[in-house]
Amino acid sequence: MQSTEMSVENNFFMSQLDFSTPKVVAFGGGHGLAATLSAIRQLTHQITAVVTVADNGGSSGRLREEFEILPPGDLRMALTALCSDDE
């Protein structure tokens, strides 16, 4: 492939990318992640959250023991933070 063909091809792919809206990935859990996601939501709609579910204290610990499931508390808070509260 000649350099002019490659340049045209690269320009095409670059024009397909959207750099106007930042893409954000947030890692964590608990109240800190929920607060961060709420703030980031004001800046961009392209958010990926990686939520840790290793909590074993309080009600999460009881749910984990009684139902043998991953504790839903941190995931619930992250999802709530990402939900729109607009009118």
Contacts in CASP RR format, 6 or more apart in sequence:
PFRMAT RR
TARGET T0000
AUTHOR 0000-0000-0000
METHOD contacts of the structure
MODEL  1
MQSTEMSVENNFFMSQLDFSTPKVVAFGGGHGLAATLSAIRQLTHQITAV
VTVADNGGSSGRLREEFEILPPGDLRMALTALCSDDE
1 9 0 8 1.000
21 44 0 8 1.000
21 45 0 8 1.000
21 46 0 8 1.000
22 43 0 8 1.000
22 44 0 8 1.000
22 46 0 8 1.000
23 44 0 8 1.000
23 46 0 8 1.000
23 47 0 8 1.000
23 48 0 8 1.000
24 40 0 8 1.000
24 43 0 8 1.000
24 44 0 8 1.000
24 46 0 8 1.000
24 47 0 8 1.000
24 48 0 8 1.000
25 47 0 8 1.000
25 48 0 8 1.000
25 49 0 8 1.000
25 50 0 8 1.000
26 33 0 8 1.000
26 36 0 8 1.000
26 37 0 8 1.000
26 40 0 8 1.000
26 47 0 8 1.000
26 48 0 8 1.000
26 49 0 8 1.000
26 50 0 8 1.000
27 33 0 8 1.000
27 49 0 8 1.000
27 50 0 8 1.000
27 52 0 8 1.000
28 49 0 8 1.000
28 50 0 8 1.000
28 51 0 8 1.000
28 52 0 8 1.000
28 74 0 8 1.000
29 51 0 8 1.000
29 52 0 8 1.000
29 55 0 8 1.000
29 74 0 8 1.000
29 77 0 8 1.000
29 78 0 8 1.000
30 55 0 8 1.000
30 73 0 8 1.000
30 74 0 8 1.000
30 77 0 8 1.000
30 78 0 8 1.000
31 77 0 8 1.000
33 49 0 8 1.000
33 51 0 8 1.000
33 74 0 8 1.000
33 77 0 8 1.000
33 78 0 8 1.000
33 81 0 8 1.000
34 77 0 8 1.000
34 78 0 8 1.000
34 80 0 8 1.000
34 81 0 8 1.000
35 81 0 8 1.000
37 47 0 8 1.000
37 49 0 8 1.000
37 78 0 8 1.000
37 81 0 8 1.000
37 82 0 8 1.000
38 81 0 8 1.000
40 47 0 8 1.000
41 47 0 8 1.000
41 81 0 8 1.000
41 82 0 8 1.000
47 82 0 8 1.000
49 78 0 8 1.000
49 82 0 8 1.000
51 74 0 8 1.000
51 75 0 8 1.000
51 78 0 8 1.000
52 74 0 8 1.000
53 70 0 8 1.000
53 71 0 8 1.000
53 72 0 8 1.000
53 74 0 8 1.000
53 75 0 8 1.000
55 61 0 8 1.000
55 71 0 8 1.000
55 73 0 8 1.000
55 74 0 8 1.000
56 64 0 8 1.000
56 71 0 8 1.000
60 71 0 8 1.000
60 72 0 8 1.000
60 73 0 8 1.000
60 74 0 8 1.000
61 71 0 8 1.000
63 69 0 8 1.000
63 71 0 8 1.000
63 72 0 8 1.000
64 70 0 8 1.000
64 71 0 8 1.000
END
